[in-house]
Amino acid sequence: MPSYRSFYRFALGAGVCLTLAVGGAHAADKPVTIAYIQKQGDQQYFVDEAAGAKEEAKKLGNVKVNIVDVGTDSNAAISAMNVMIGQKVDGIAMVAPDQQIGPQVVDMAKQAGIPLLASDDALKSGDGQEIPFVGFDGNDMGHKVGLAAGKLYAKAGWKADETLIAAAYKPGLSACQNREEGALAGFKEAISGDMPKVVDIGTDNSTVDAQNRTGAVVTAHPNIKHWVVWGCNDESETGAVTALSNAGIPADGIIGVGLGGYLVCKDWNAGQKTGNKAALYISGRDVGSAAVRTLVNAVRDDKPLPKKTVAKTTIVTPENWKSVMGSCS
């Protein structure tokens, strides 16, 4: 296949073999085509990820990146795999709409001899083995979010029986589950006294769905004075905070901690009084860049794909976000 050097071994007698490389060495400027198959490509994080992938390709030179947005459609992801394999791309990075397709896409890539990298959400082969991954440590991300929320809650002096924690995330997605578990652990670590009740709000990780579903939760809890909000991404958290605001909950009654920072910062940039009090800043550009660089290294230099590449995360607030993020997308 075009992605790896082929070898032939010849017996020389007495059990000695000579290995000859066929097709020449992998030149540093060998043309490489990478397919980046993304879910929800219209979300700002994935827009940034695609931009980072293309920027890295330009830096590396003679690298082409094909970005494919499959939305939330697993069948579209499978079809995109077939198309990219048919085009004989040299490597594939995938943000799967559903992790359940892992065994199928892993087998497809293996049969085609094309290196496959899981981006953002882990993927497993049919025997349960995780394939190489680039993204973030979900539990650590959640822990930082929960810790920040807990510190703000403790500072506010709210009572547990007057507070509800709204946790908005997509059920069944391991990345979201890891973040939620981490957030709960971080929050508990930061507070003393009783733990407020937690309500899980199942969403599709979109702003609109989180807003709609949170609205129903607010209606069901008319006596709650204070709300703590976190989610699997900025879309879920900001959607929930917007629903609370629309229901008449004042900004001072909401402690929302986003995960991404790219939507939360819009309120801060506009100087608005908001329930979005902090966020964990994550850079989609960093992940897209790392994914392309890792795959190109594998193709050009026969470097094995590392099992896990983890990008940096930082808590941002209305006071420090500009110095950390630079701008608000």
Sequence and secondary structure as in RCSB ss.txt:
>XXXX:A:sequence
MPSYRSFYRFALGAGVCLTLAVGGAHAADKPVTIAYIQKQGDQQYFVDEAAGAKEEAKKLGNVKVNIVDVGTDSN
AAISAMNVMIGQKVDGIAMVAPDQQIGPQVVDMAKQAGIPLLASDDALKSGDGQEIPFVGFDGNDMGHKVGLAAG
KLYAKAGWKADETLIAAAYKPGLSACQNREEGALAGFKEAISGDMPKVVDIGTDNSTVDAQNRTGAVVTAHPNIK
HWVVWGCNDESETGAVTALSNAGIPADGIIGVGLGGYLVCKDWNAGQKTGNKAALYISGRDVGSAAVRTLVNAVR
DDKPLPKKTVAKTTIVTPENWKSVMGSCS
>XXXX:A:secstr
 TTS EEEEEEEETTEEEEEEES    TT  EEEEEEESSTTSHHHHHHHHHHHHHHHHHSSEEEEEEE TT HH
HHHHHHHHHHHTT SEEEE  S GGGHHHHHHHHHHHT  EEEESS  B TTS B  EEE  HHHHHHHHHHHHH
HHHHHHT  GGGEEEEEEE TT HHHHHHHHHHHHHHHHH  S   EEEEEE  S HHHHHHHHHHHHHH TT  
EEEEEESSHHHHHHHHHHHHHTT  GGGEEEEEEESTTHHHHHHTT   SEEEEEEE HHHHHHHHHHHHHHHHH
H     SEEE  EEEE TTTHHHHHSS  
